[in-house]
Amino acid sequence: MLKTGNLKRDLAAGSLPDEAFYLLVDRPGIRIERIVSTGQTTPEGQWYDQETDEWVLVVAGAARLRIEGEGDDRSLGEGDWILLPAHCRHRVTWTRAAPPTVWLAIHFR
Amino acid sequence: MLKTGNLKRDLAAGSLPDEAFYLLVDRPGIRIERIVSTGQTTPEGQWYDQETDEWVLVVAGAARLRIEGEGDDRSLGEGDWILLPAHCRHRVTWTRAAPPTVWLAIHFR
């Protein structure tokens, strides 16, 4: 029985209070997850600071990302990806709420 | 300087003789690649038989996949993914040529 799915289906009809995380692959050296955002952002003054590298893709929707030390947000649309090295501090400053924004995030060492 | 890109841009205008491979991440335990297919299939009688697990996503376009031992092809459309364990023999029996079919493949141990 092979594991299958569709990243764009089964999206929330309305806005959710929190981002929804779906773990697709979980191994010692790699984690693949789908994240559905409906307007959520990283709380003011907080940064993601991760132990592992992250390759992240906007599958659907749109978002803005701020990298620490950069003067402006980066705008991400469908198909855009970015490779965030471990400890590259970053914040999500905007996500499109409707239709939802779908991310694919791959964390690896 | 962060590595960035867009999976859906810079597609070939016409059909290419071969599938186009773009290596996005290459580490000892993980390889992430983008593949652009313009009608190519696995040659008759051949199977992919890989040493590593593969998580594969159809980013754009459509394809058909045959898994050894299954009676029918599986149809894959945008957003569909499948986790192929190592040595799960499979063949690509059809890919949409125009606009091209874009895959994201993650190989890992």
Backbone of each chain as ProteinMPNN parsed JSONL, in Angstrom:
{"seq_chain_A": "MLKTGNLKRDLAAGSLPDEAFYLLVDRPGIRIERIVSTGQTTPEGQWYDQETDEWVLVVAGAARLRIEGEGDDRSLGEGDWILLPAHCRHRVTWTRAAPPTVWLAIHFR", "coords_chain_A": {"N_chain_A": [[0.859, -1.2, 0.0], [0.926, 1.929, -1.12], [1.895, 5.192, -0.014], [0.055, 8.049, -0.734], [-1.127, 11.272, -1.91], [-2.666, 14.557, -2.176], [-1.46, 17.782, -2.479], [-2.971, 20.063, -2.778], [-5.582, 19.565, -2.193], [-8.415, 19.168, 0.082], [-8.442, 21.526, 1.571], [-8.948, 23.948, 4.115], [-12.189, 25.33, 4.451], [-12.805, 27.833, 5.516], [-11.107, 30.459, 7.346], [-8.586, 29.268, 9.494], [-7.802, 29.069, 13.003], [-5.131, 28.49, 13.516], [-2.054, 27.689, 11.751], [-2.071, 24.774, 9.678], [-0.503, 21.709, 10.007], [0.858, 18.996, 8.227], [2.348, 15.993, 8.402], [4.355, 14.415, 6.14], [6.571, 12.817, 5.477], [8.801, 11.329, 7.719], [11.832, 10.913, 8.887], [15.037, 9.959, 10.315], [16.954, 11.78, 9.175], [15.523, 13.535, 7.576], [12.611, 15.496, 7.097], [9.472, 15.884, 5.734], [6.977, 18.176, 5.178], [3.636, 19.403, 4.805], [2.174, 22.546, 4.87], [-0.568, 24.497, 5.71], [-1.578, 27.712, 5.385], [-3.624, 30.319, 6.513], [-3.568, 33.185, 6.404], [-1.965, 33.467, 8.63], [0.92, 34.7, 10.393], [4.359, 35.028, 11.454], [4.642, 35.758, 14.851], [5.076, 39.162, 15.901], [8.355, 40.304, 16.362], [9.362, 37.785, 16.761], [11.481, 35.109, 15.557], [12.114, 32.458, 13.257], [14.52, 30.064, 13.988], [16.386, 27.648, 13.089], [17.632, 24.311, 13.617], [18.214, 22.756, 11.469], [18.744, 22.62, 7.879], [16.396, 24.064, 5.57], [14.345, 23.514, 2.838], [12.02, 25.243, 1.126], [8.846, 25.544, -0.415], [6.387, 27.401, -2.173], [3.428, 26.105, -2.835], [0.824, 26.747, -3.494], [-0.98, 29.836, -3.525], [0.303, 32.736, -1.813], [2.986, 34.554, -0.251], [4.882, 36.495, 2.148], [8.228, 36.888, 3.156], [10.617, 37.581, 5.623], [14.031, 37.905, 5.836], [16.484, 37.861, 8.307], [18.499, 40.71, 8.537], [18.158, 41.526, 5.949], [16.842, 44.209, 3.949], [14.266, 44.354, 2.998], [11.072, 42.657, 2.714], [10.774, 39.438, 1.155], [8.872, 38.549, -1.633], [6.846, 35.799, -2.26], [5.5, 33.63, -4.651], [3.346, 31.238, -6.351], [5.119, 28.291, -6.938], [7.552, 29.352, -6.289], [10.633, 28.838, -4.591], [12.847, 28.536, -1.772], [16.011, 28.101, -0.279], [16.777, 27.717, 2.947], [19.398, 28.018, 5.019], [20.476, 26.252, 8.013], [19.895, 28.026, 10.998], [19.548, 30.433, 9.695], [17.945, 33.159, 10.303], [14.504, 33.881, 10.111], [11.271, 35.256, 9.263], [7.786, 34.873, 8.705], [5.914, 37.221, 7.173], [3.52, 37.727, 5.967], [0.703, 35.929, 4.745], [-1.327, 34.681, 2.136], [-4.785, 34.482, 2.7], [-7.195, 33.482, 1.586], [-7.959, 32.008, -1.478], [-6.406, 29.44, 0.583], [-2.883, 29.482, 1.515], [-0.482, 27.19, 0.518], [2.241, 25.394, 1.643], [5.236, 23.544, 0.969], [7.518, 22.014, 2.959], [10.813, 21.01, 3.467], [12.877, 19.602, 5.688], [16.209, 19.078, 6.522], [19.412, 17.504, 7.192]], "CA_chain_A": [[0.0, 0.0, 0.0], [1.779, 3.108, -1.225], [1.352, 6.443, 0.513], [-0.186, 9.054, -1.773], [-1.978, 12.377, -1.472], [-2.642, 15.741, -3.038], [-1.134, 18.928, -1.615], [-3.91, 21.17, -2.966], [-6.932, 19.176, -1.823], [-8.781, 19.152, 1.499], [-8.073, 22.778, 2.212], [-10.012, 24.453, 4.987], [-13.139, 26.2, 3.757], [-12.661, 29.187, 6.05], [-9.834, 30.697, 8.021], [-8.339, 28.481, 10.696], [-7.081, 29.879, 13.994], [-3.697, 28.222, 13.428], [-1.599, 26.982, 10.56], [-2.281, 23.325, 9.763], [0.697, 20.962, 9.621], [0.636, 17.605, 7.838], [3.65, 15.35, 8.268], [4.285, 13.489, 5.011], [7.699, 11.886, 5.624], [9.528, 11.629, 8.959], [12.964, 9.994, 9.025], [16.057, 10.618, 11.151], [17.671, 12.873, 8.523], [14.669, 14.335, 6.697], [11.195, 15.624, 7.43], [8.734, 16.59, 4.684], [5.656, 18.531, 5.686], [2.758, 20.332, 4.111], [1.65, 23.527, 5.818], [-1.64, 25.312, 5.124], [-1.682, 28.992, 6.094], [-4.798, 31.13, 6.147], [-3.341, 34.53, 6.905], [-1.072, 33.517, 9.797], [2.284, 35.204, 10.248], [5.184, 34.832, 12.653], [4.351, 36.868, 15.766], [5.991, 40.307, 15.898], [9.54, 40.172, 17.215], [9.862, 36.401, 16.814], [12.163, 34.598, 14.364], [12.459, 31.037, 13.174], [15.968, 29.837, 14.047], [16.274, 26.193, 13.046], [18.845, 23.491, 13.701], [18.439, 22.046, 10.205], [18.448, 23.351, 6.652], [15.012, 23.919, 5.124], [14.005, 23.883, 1.463], [10.592, 25.503, 1.255], [8.195, 25.839, -1.692], [4.989, 27.823, -2.157], [2.69, 25.243, -3.769], [-0.342, 27.548, -3.902], [-1.124, 31.034, -2.717], [1.372, 33.731, -1.839], [3.475, 34.871, 1.087], [6.068, 37.351, 2.256], [9.205, 36.328, 4.074], [11.706, 38.495, 5.94], [15.268, 37.268, 6.274], [17.196, 38.787, 9.19], [19.614, 41.401, 7.892], [17.731, 42.067, 4.654], [16.098, 45.449, 4.129], [12.88, 44.228, 2.56], [10.489, 41.32, 2.635], [10.768, 38.751, -0.135], [7.543, 38.096, -2.049], [6.856, 34.454, -2.825], [4.276, 33.194, -5.306], [3.273, 29.813, -6.693], [6.299, 27.722, -7.583], [8.784, 29.915, -5.733], [11.264, 28.081, -3.501], [14.03, 29.153, -1.167], [16.775, 27.203, 0.578], [17.144, 28.44, 4.165], [20.377, 27.246, 5.797], [20.253, 26.214, 9.459], [20.179, 29.269, 11.736], [19.213, 31.642, 8.919], [16.736, 33.603, 11.003], [13.507, 34.366, 9.164], [9.899, 35.414, 9.742], [6.728, 34.988, 7.702], [5.269, 38.505, 7.502], [2.183, 37.745, 5.377], [0.295, 34.8, 3.899], [-2.671, 34.86, 1.573], [-5.725, 33.73, 3.535], [-8.24, 32.801, 0.829], [-7.785, 30.628, -1.019], [-5.264, 29.309, 1.498], [-1.512, 29.324, 1.028], [0.02, 25.848, 0.809], [3.701, 25.283, 1.606], [5.91, 22.257, 1.16], [8.773, 22.285, 3.663], [11.687, 19.842, 3.615], [13.939, 19.864, 6.674], [17.216, 18.014, 6.383], [20.761, 17.785, 7.712]], "C_chain_A": [[0.89, 1.243, 0.0], [1.096, 4.324, -0.623], [1.235, 7.453, -0.612], [-1.036, 10.176, -1.178], [-1.949, 13.486, -2.497], [-2.485, 16.979, -2.156], [-2.192, 20.02, -1.668], [-5.334, 20.829, -2.55], [-7.145, 19.255, -0.314], [-8.258, 20.382, 2.215], [-9.253, 23.239, 3.062], [-10.903, 25.401, 4.199], [-12.992, 27.641, 4.241], [-11.303, 29.362, 6.693], [-9.755, 29.836, 9.275], [-7.64, 29.369, 11.714], [-5.571, 29.703, 13.885], [-3.346, 27.642, 12.065], [-1.813, 25.488, 10.77], [-1.045, 22.622, 9.216], [0.326, 19.512, 9.317], [2.002, 16.978, 7.591], [3.567, 14.278, 7.186], [5.377, 12.423, 5.091], [8.456, 12.303, 6.88], [10.593, 10.562, 9.165], [14.031, 10.693, 9.864], [16.701, 11.841, 10.48], [16.816, 13.81, 7.694], [13.228, 14.329, 7.203], [10.542, 16.425, 6.319], [7.355, 16.906, 5.239], [4.949, 19.516, 4.766], [2.177, 21.254, 5.176], [0.59, 24.343, 5.084], [-1.811, 26.555, 5.995], [-2.906, 29.738, 5.594], [-4.654, 32.504, 6.795], [-2.37, 34.619, 8.075], [0.309, 34.085, 9.429], [3.064, 34.839, 11.512], [4.93, 36.014, 13.591], [5.469, 37.922, 15.765], [7.161, 40.063, 16.857], [10.089, 38.765, 17.331], [10.501, 36.02, 15.484], [12.206, 33.084, 14.423], [13.981, 30.931, 13.153], [16.14, 28.33, 14.204], [17.626, 25.489, 13.036], [19.201, 22.841, 12.365], [18.187, 22.981, 9.025], [16.99, 23.102, 6.262], [14.897, 24.39, 3.67], [12.492, 24.05, 1.456], [10.023, 26.042, -0.053], [6.786, 26.359, -1.434], [4.259, 27.033, -3.259], [1.49, 25.993, -4.335], [-0.413, 28.758, -2.994], [0.073, 31.959, -2.849], [1.747, 34.087, -0.416], [4.577, 35.908, 1.0], [6.93, 36.835, 3.396], [10.245, 37.396, 4.35], [12.893, 37.679, 6.455], [16.019, 38.278, 7.15], [18.385, 39.394, 8.451], [19.282, 41.95, 6.526], [16.816, 43.267, 4.883], [14.623, 45.36, 3.786], [12.405, 42.789, 2.696], [10.741, 40.743, 1.237], [9.337, 38.298, -0.421], [7.666, 36.729, -2.695], [5.493, 34.138, -3.42], [4.348, 31.718, -5.637], [4.519, 29.349, -7.432], [7.611, 28.258, -7.046], [9.317, 29.037, -4.607], [12.474, 28.856, -2.998], [14.69, 28.122, -0.26], [17.294, 28.015, 1.761], [18.144, 27.596, 4.959], [19.997, 27.243, 7.283], [20.678, 27.549, 10.066], [20.102, 30.532, 10.887], [17.876, 32.132, 9.484], [15.768, 34.264, 10.023], [12.136, 34.428, 9.826], [8.964, 35.424, 8.543], [5.916, 36.232, 8.059], [3.866, 38.629, 6.899], [1.943, 36.427, 4.665], [-1.095, 35.088, 3.361], [-3.623, 33.932, 2.302], [-6.715, 32.907, 2.717], [-8.063, 33.069, -0.664], [-6.484, 30.476, -0.227], [-3.916, 29.212, 0.775], [-0.991, 27.958, 1.478], [1.537, 25.847, 0.619], [4.108, 23.806, 1.584], [7.254, 22.588, 1.789], [9.554, 20.978, 3.835], [12.832, 20.24, 4.543], [14.94, 18.728, 6.591], [18.555, 18.472, 6.933], [21.779, 17.727, 6.609]], "O_chain_A": [[1.526, 1.563, 1.005], [-0.123, 4.473, -0.709], [2.19, 7.688, -1.352], [-1.59, 10.042, -0.086], [-1.303, 13.381, -3.54], [-3.256, 17.201, -1.222], [-2.315, 20.814, -0.736], [-6.204, 21.7, -2.551], [-6.197, 19.388, 0.46], [-7.706, 20.299, 3.312], [-10.409, 22.949, 2.753], [-10.421, 26.181, 3.377], [-13.051, 28.571, 3.436], [-10.443, 28.487, 6.584], [-10.728, 29.696, 10.016], [-6.958, 30.322, 11.337], [-4.813, 30.642, 14.128], [-4.211, 27.17, 11.327], [-1.745, 24.994, 11.895], [-0.597, 22.904, 8.105], [-0.428, 18.884, 10.061], [2.725, 17.383, 6.681], [2.788, 13.333, 7.309], [5.125, 11.253, 4.801], [8.722, 13.487, 7.084], [10.289, 9.44, 9.571], [13.937, 11.897, 10.099], [16.966, 12.837, 11.153], [17.329, 14.791, 7.155], [12.707, 13.314, 7.665], [10.998, 17.52, 5.991], [6.648, 16.016, 5.713], [5.561, 20.324, 4.067], [1.745, 20.807, 6.239], [0.821, 24.82, 3.973], [-2.142, 26.465, 7.178], [-3.181, 29.777, 4.395], [-5.478, 32.929, 7.605], [-1.986, 35.718, 8.476], [0.777, 33.952, 8.298], [2.489, 34.398, 12.507], [4.997, 37.163, 13.156], [6.65, 37.596, 15.643], [6.97, 39.668, 18.007], [11.149, 38.554, 17.922], [10.124, 36.528, 14.428], [12.321, 32.496, 15.498], [14.647, 31.628, 12.388], [16.053, 27.798, 15.311], [18.617, 26.004, 12.519], [20.34, 22.426, 12.151], [17.506, 23.998, 9.156], [16.423, 22.058, 6.584], [15.293, 25.502, 3.324], [11.761, 23.103, 1.747], [10.633, 26.883, -0.713], [6.071, 25.829, -0.584], [4.457, 27.272, -4.45], [1.182, 25.88, -5.521], [0.031, 28.72, -1.847], [0.765, 31.963, -3.867], [0.946, 33.947, 0.508], [5.131, 36.167, -0.069], [6.439, 36.41, 4.442], [10.714, 38.055, 3.422], [12.767, 36.878, 7.381], [16.168, 39.436, 6.761], [19.172, 38.686, 7.824], [20.037, 42.76, 5.987], [16.105, 43.333, 5.885], [13.823, 46.185, 4.226], [13.195, 41.848, 2.781], [10.9, 41.484, 0.267], [8.673, 37.731, 0.446], [8.498, 36.526, -3.579], [4.461, 34.348, -2.783], [5.293, 31.03, -5.253], [4.92, 29.947, -8.431], [8.67, 27.69, -7.313], [8.554, 28.552, -3.773], [13.038, 29.702, -3.692], [14.013, 27.368, 0.438], [18.143, 28.892, 1.598], [17.77, 26.563, 5.516], [19.282, 28.131, 7.747], [21.7, 28.12, 9.686], [20.548, 31.594, 11.321], [16.818, 31.582, 9.177], [16.164, 35.1, 9.211], [11.875, 33.744, 10.815], [9.32, 35.933, 7.48], [5.302, 36.291, 9.124], [3.108, 39.525, 7.27], [2.854, 35.867, 4.055], [-1.934, 35.668, 4.051], [-3.329, 32.754, 2.505], [-7.046, 31.78, 3.086], [-8.02, 34.227, -1.08], [-5.573, 31.293, -0.358], [-3.843, 28.9, -0.413], [-1.049, 27.615, 2.658], [2.046, 26.246, -0.428], [3.407, 22.944, 2.113], [8.039, 23.35, 1.224], [9.011, 19.973, 4.293], [13.646, 21.105, 4.216], [14.564, 17.556, 6.59], [18.798, 19.665, 7.116], [22.968, 17.937, 6.854]]}, "seq_chain_B": "MLKTGNLKRDLAAGSLPDEAFYLLVDRPGIRIERIVSTGQTTPEGQWYDQETDEWVLVVAGAARLRIEGEGDDRSLGEGDWILLPAHCRHRVTWTRAAPPTVWLAIHFR", "coords_chain_B": {"N_chain_B": [[24.079, 34.962, 0.368], [21.211, 33.647, -0.638], [19.92, 30.608, -1.975], [17.5, 30.507, -4.48], [14.496, 30.009, -6.467], [12.133, 29.262, -9.104], [9.81, 26.783, -9.672], [8.085, 26.603, -11.801], [8.827, 28.307, -13.782], [10.787, 29.277, -16.72], [10.384, 27.196, -18.54], [10.726, 24.888, -21.215], [10.061, 26.04, -24.505], [9.216, 24.477, -26.651], [8.9, 20.954, -27.449], [11.307, 18.934, -25.888], [14.092, 16.824, -26.695], [14.872, 15.149, -24.606], [14.07, 14.483, -21.13], [14.421, 17.189, -18.816], [16.675, 17.754, -16.258], [17.109, 19.309, -13.129], [19.218, 19.96, -10.61], [18.562, 20.676, -7.336], [19.109, 20.468, -4.592], [21.804, 18.759, -3.131], [22.964, 16.444, -1.142], [24.695, 14.192, 1.131], [22.65, 12.45, 2.182], [20.297, 13.165, 0.933], [18.617, 14.175, -2.03], [17.32, 16.691, -4.005], [15.389, 17.28, -6.783], [14.282, 18.931, -9.757], [12.268, 18.053, -12.445], [11.61, 18.314, -15.84], [9.251, 17.288, -18.03], [8.38, 16.578, -21.358], [6.438, 14.953, -22.67], [7.935, 12.644, -22.568], [8.49, 9.176, -21.741], [9.083, 6.218, -19.763], [11.189, 3.937, -21.373], [9.746, 1.19, -23.163], [9.377, -1.853, -21.447], [11.335, -1.259, -19.615], [12.176, -0.505, -16.184], [12.185, 1.732, -13.411], [14.303, 1.178, -10.716], [15.205, 1.777, -7.731], [17.801, 2.629, -5.378], [17.202, 4.185, -3.241], [14.585, 5.696, -1.233], [11.881, 7.528, -2.718], [10.16, 10.528, -2.831], [7.722, 11.908, -4.701], [6.337, 14.568, -6.591], [3.785, 15.974, -8.606], [4.117, 18.982, -9.915], [3.175, 20.648, -11.917], [1.12, 20.061, -14.782], [0.523, 16.708, -15.985], [0.53, 13.15, -15.521], [1.087, 9.614, -16.068], [1.61, 6.712, -14.153], [3.036, 3.537, -13.758], [3.013, 0.999, -11.433], [4.917, -1.798, -10.618], [3.25, -4.857, -10.588], [0.753, -3.818, -10.141], [-2.526, -3.528, -11.606], [-3.363, -1.458, -13.214], [-2.472, 1.75, -14.667], [-1.543, 4.559, -12.633], [-3.091, 7.683, -12.435], [-1.787, 10.892, -12.342], [-2.171, 14.199, -11.264], [-1.902, 17.815, -10.978], [-0.419, 18.642, -7.941], [-0.618, 16.117, -6.905], [1.034, 13.568, -5.062], [3.37, 10.9, -4.447], [4.805, 8.356, -2.484], [7.507, 6.486, -3.095], [8.884, 3.575, -2.148], [12.302, 2.417, -1.759], [13.409, 0.29, -4.346], [10.844, -0.208, -5.238], [9.518, -1.036, -8.063], [8.892, 0.897, -10.937], [7.325, 2.647, -13.694], [7.133, 5.403, -15.922], [4.41, 6.051, -17.808], [3.152, 7.908, -19.351], [3.409, 11.382, -20.073], [2.227, 14.711, -19.882], [2.772, 16.824, -22.637], [2.568, 19.521, -23.483], [1.195, 22.372, -21.994], [4.451, 21.815, -20.465], [5.155, 19.037, -18.223], [5.917, 19.262, -14.86], [7.951, 17.964, -12.397], [8.675, 17.406, -8.926], [11.193, 15.811, -7.307], [12.254, 13.981, -4.537], [14.871, 12.353, -3.252], [15.867, 10.061, -0.824], [17.443, 8.546, 2.083]], "CA_chain_B": [[23.311, 34.806, -0.868], [20.363, 32.462, -0.524], [19.501, 29.979, -3.24], [16.059, 30.598, -4.711], [14.097, 29.712, -7.833], [10.707, 28.991, -9.306], [9.705, 25.488, -10.358], [7.211, 26.672, -12.97], [9.36, 29.228, -14.79], [11.876, 28.826, -17.599], [10.055, 25.916, -19.168], [11.046, 24.869, -22.641], [8.96, 26.498, -25.354], [8.731, 23.341, -27.431], [9.256, 19.66, -26.894], [12.733, 18.643, -25.834], [14.32, 15.396, -26.976], [14.987, 14.413, -23.353], [13.637, 15.18, -19.923], [15.43, 18.111, -18.3], [16.883, 17.592, -14.819], [17.725, 20.44, -12.443], [19.552, 19.543, -9.249], [18.316, 21.812, -6.435], [19.842, 20.199, -3.349], [22.544, 17.502, -3.264], [23.671, 16.155, 0.107], [24.906, 12.735, 1.223], [21.446, 11.662, 2.472], [19.101, 13.693, 0.271], [18.782, 14.876, -3.308], [16.063, 17.279, -4.457], [15.531, 17.688, -8.182], [13.146, 19.311, -10.583], [12.337, 17.367, -13.728], [10.626, 18.829, -16.796], [8.944, 16.272, -19.042], [7.569, 17.065, -22.484], [5.936, 13.776, -23.371], [8.788, 11.457, -22.417], [8.054, 8.068, -20.899], [10.12, 5.205, -19.56], [11.142, 3.041, -22.532], [9.001, -0.068, -23.029], [10.117, -2.973, -20.859], [12.271, -0.805, -18.575], [11.607, -0.07, -14.895], [13.041, 2.366, -12.408], [14.504, 0.336, -9.539], [16.129, 2.706, -7.082], [18.414, 2.261, -4.096], [16.714, 5.076, -2.18], [13.167, 6.073, -1.286], [11.626, 8.742, -3.505], [8.874, 11.221, -2.675], [7.634, 12.631, -5.971], [5.171, 15.452, -6.669], [3.508, 16.638, -9.878], [3.97, 20.42, -9.646], [2.347, 21.154, -13.015], [0.949, 19.062, -15.831], [-0.147, 15.451, -15.653], [1.335, 11.989, -15.879], [0.613, 8.299, -15.646], [2.678, 5.935, -13.541], [2.687, 2.139, -13.521], [3.763, 0.344, -10.365], [4.982, -3.227, -10.915], [2.308, -5.66, -9.821], [-0.587, -3.214, -10.168], [-3.217, -3.847, -12.848], [-3.621, -0.26, -14.014], [-1.668, 2.937, -14.412], [-2.076, 5.59, -11.732], [-3.111, 9.017, -13.041], [-1.331, 11.936, -11.429], [-2.383, 15.571, -11.709], [-1.24, 18.853, -10.183], [-0.518, 18.522, -6.493], [-0.553, 14.71, -6.492], [2.348, 13.048, -4.68], [3.435, 9.478, -4.117], [6.051, 7.942, -1.839], [7.951, 5.226, -3.695], [9.981, 2.992, -1.369], [13.428, 1.872, -2.526], [13.159, -0.966, -5.068], [9.465, -0.301, -5.75], [9.744, -0.839, -9.493], [7.847, 1.74, -11.523], [7.575, 3.214, -15.01], [6.296, 6.532, -16.334], [3.821, 5.579, -19.067], [2.689, 9.054, -20.121], [3.496, 12.715, -19.467], [1.687, 15.765, -20.743], [3.883, 17.476, -23.34], [2.432, 20.966, -23.608], [2.448, 22.826, -21.39], [5.242, 20.695, -19.929], [4.903, 18.47, -16.9], [7.012, 19.559, -13.933], [8.009, 17.093, -11.217], [9.653, 17.605, -7.867], [11.551, 14.49, -6.79], [13.132, 14.009, -3.373], [15.437, 11.024, -3.006], [16.461, 10.084, 0.514], [17.659, 7.244, 2.746]], "C_chain_B": [[22.508, 33.51, -0.796], [20.021, 31.913, -1.91], [17.981, 30.025, -3.336], [15.765, 30.213, -6.166], [12.592, 29.572, -7.914], [10.568, 27.741, -10.173], [8.944, 25.574, -11.665], [7.741, 27.591, -14.057], [10.443, 28.583, -15.635], [11.619, 27.426, -18.121], [10.39, 26.006, -20.644], [9.822, 25.291, -23.455], [8.375, 25.332, -26.152], [9.11, 22.028, -26.764], [10.765, 19.474, -26.951], [12.923, 17.175, -26.176], [14.358, 14.567, -25.702], [14.342, 15.19, -22.22], [14.779, 16.067, -19.438], [15.478, 17.98, -16.781], [17.598, 18.814, -14.257], [17.959, 20.024, -10.997], [19.435, 20.75, -8.316], [19.078, 21.672, -5.125], [20.526, 18.843, -3.519], [23.401, 17.317, -2.015], [23.862, 14.641, 0.207], [23.603, 11.942, 1.393], [20.204, 12.091, 1.734], [19.474, 14.388, -1.023], [17.407, 15.388, -3.71], [16.258, 17.714, -5.899], [14.187, 18.027, -8.802], [13.341, 18.635, -11.934], [11.245, 17.953, -14.62], [10.471, 17.804, -17.914], [8.077, 16.896, -20.122], [7.166, 15.858, -23.322], [6.762, 12.512, -23.19], [8.15, 10.418, -21.489], [9.253, 7.146, -20.675], [10.051, 4.231, -20.743], [10.464, 1.705, -22.202], [9.899, -1.166, -22.441], [11.123, -2.569, -19.795], [11.516, -0.362, -17.327], [12.645, 0.74, -14.137], [13.101, 1.443, -11.196], [15.607, 1.015, -8.733], [16.594, 2.235, -5.707], [17.829, 3.057, -2.923], [15.208, 5.28, -2.323], [13.032, 7.361, -2.091], [10.221, 9.261, -3.196], [8.746, 12.112, -3.899], [6.279, 13.336, -6.084], [5.018, 15.949, -8.105], [3.189, 18.107, -9.558], [3.043, 21.05, -10.683], [2.234, 20.052, -14.056], [0.247, 17.821, -15.33], [0.703, 14.297, -16.154], [0.6, 10.716, -15.52], [1.815, 7.464, -15.222], [2.189, 4.503, -13.4], [3.61, 1.577, -12.443], [3.766, -1.149, -10.676], [4.035, -3.992, -9.998], [0.91, -5.075, -9.751], [-1.203, -3.418, -11.553], [-3.411, -2.666, -13.776], [-2.584, 0.804, -13.719], [-2.349, 3.781, -13.34], [-2.003, 6.92, -12.471], [-2.72, 10.038, -11.993], [-1.582, 13.301, -12.045], [-1.68, 16.545, -10.769], [-1.486, 18.666, -8.7], [-0.466, 17.088, -5.997], [0.882, 14.316, -6.15], [2.23, 11.567, -4.366], [4.798, 9.192, -3.498], [6.407, 6.555, -2.352], [9.105, 4.668, -2.866], [11.106, 2.511, -2.294], [13.01, 0.523, -3.118], [11.683, -1.235, -5.374], [9.57, 0.009, -7.247], [8.566, -0.103, -10.129], [8.294, 2.283, -12.874], [6.648, 4.408, -15.209], [5.741, 6.174, -17.709], [3.279, 6.709, -19.928], [3.011, 10.324, -19.352], [2.902, 13.721, -20.433], [2.845, 16.558, -21.326], [3.782, 18.991, -23.32], [1.132, 21.423, -22.962], [3.163, 21.672, -20.677], [4.765, 20.228, -18.552], [6.139, 18.692, -16.03], [6.881, 18.666, -12.71], [8.961, 17.687, -10.182], [9.931, 16.224, -7.287], [12.537, 14.655, -5.644], [13.567, 12.579, -3.102], [16.126, 11.057, -1.65], [16.593, 8.675, 1.067], [16.871, 7.171, 4.028]], "O_chain_B": [[23.064, 32.416, -0.882], [19.858, 32.661, -2.874], [17.271, 29.637, -2.408], [16.676, 30.106, -6.986], [11.876, 29.74, -6.927], [11.134, 27.657, -11.262], [9.119, 24.731, -12.545], [7.167, 27.653, -15.144], [10.948, 27.505, -15.323], [12.513, 26.579, -18.143], [10.339, 27.081, -21.241], [8.69, 24.936, -23.124], [7.157, 25.23, -26.301], [9.59, 22.016, -25.631], [11.41, 19.817, -27.941], [12.018, 16.366, -25.97], [13.931, 13.412, -25.7], [14.098, 16.392, -22.328], [15.952, 15.744, -19.621], [14.454, 18.081, -16.105], [18.572, 19.295, -14.836], [17.012, 19.766, -10.254], [20.142, 21.741, -8.498], [19.626, 22.647, -4.611], [19.908, 17.889, -3.992], [24.438, 17.963, -1.86], [23.252, 13.891, -0.554], [23.462, 10.869, 0.806], [19.155, 11.463, 1.876], [20.484, 15.085, -1.115], [16.441, 14.625, -3.755], [17.202, 18.444, -6.202], [13.136, 17.502, -8.434], [14.437, 18.643, -12.494], [10.093, 18.073, -14.203], [11.417, 17.494, -18.639], [7.151, 17.652, -19.83], [7.498, 15.751, -24.503], [6.346, 11.431, -23.606], [7.382, 10.747, -20.584], [10.293, 7.284, -21.319], [8.969, 3.751, -21.08], [10.602, 1.175, -21.099], [11.028, -1.371, -22.887], [11.706, -3.43, -19.137], [10.374, 0.093, -17.4], [13.841, 0.462, -14.216], [12.069, 0.981, -10.708], [16.792, 0.847, -9.018], [15.876, 1.543, -4.985], [17.946, 2.654, -1.766], [14.636, 5.064, -3.391], [13.952, 8.178, -2.138], [9.235, 8.53, -3.288], [9.585, 12.988, -4.112], [5.236, 12.789, -5.728], [6.005, 16.305, -8.748], [2.136, 18.423, -9.006], [2.217, 21.897, -10.344], [3.128, 19.218, -14.199], [-0.526, 17.87, -14.373], [1.492, 14.444, -17.087], [-0.377, 10.73, -14.771], [2.88, 7.504, -15.84], [1.058, 4.271, -12.973], [4.834, 1.673, -12.541], [2.712, -1.712, -10.972], [4.029, -3.792, -8.784], [-0.026, -5.762, -9.343], [-0.487, -3.474, -12.553], [-3.601, -2.838, -14.98], [-1.91, 0.782, -12.689], [-3.566, 3.725, -13.162], [-0.976, 7.25, -13.065], [-3.261, 10.046, -10.888], [-1.25, 13.538, -13.207], [-0.949, 16.132, -9.869], [-2.63, 18.546, -8.259], [-0.29, 16.854, -4.802], [1.823, 14.682, -6.854], [1.152, 11.054, -4.064], [5.816, 9.724, -3.939], [5.708, 5.578, -2.084], [10.198, 5.234, -2.88], [10.875, 2.235, -3.471], [12.34, -0.275, -2.462], [11.314, -2.355, -5.727], [9.696, 1.168, -7.644], [7.404, -0.434, -9.891], [9.489, 2.366, -13.16], [5.517, 4.417, -14.722], [6.5, 6.01, -18.665], [2.977, 6.503, -21.103], [2.903, 10.356, -18.126], [3.053, 13.6, -21.649], [3.781, 16.923, -20.616], [4.791, 19.678, -23.161], [0.064, 20.93, -23.325], [2.537, 20.671, -20.33], [4.069, 20.945, -17.833], [7.258, 18.352, -16.416], [5.831, 18.618, -12.07], [9.922, 18.377, -10.522], [9.013, 15.544, -6.828], [13.528, 15.375, -5.761], [12.758, 11.713, -2.769], [16.886, 11.981, -1.361], [15.951, 7.738, 0.592], [16.921, 6.159, 4.727]]}, "name": "protein", "num_of_chains": 2, "seq": "MLKTGNLKRDLAAGSLPDEAFYLLVDRPGIRIERIVSTGQTTPEGQWYDQETDEWVLVVAGAARLRIEGEGDDRSLGEGDWILLPAHCRHRVTWTRAAPPTVWLAIHFRMLKTGNLKRDLAAGSLPDEAFYLLVDRPGIRIERIVSTGQTTPEGQWYDQETDEWVLVVAGAARLRIEGEGDDRSLGEGDWILLPAHCRHRVTWTRAAPPTVWLAIHFR"}
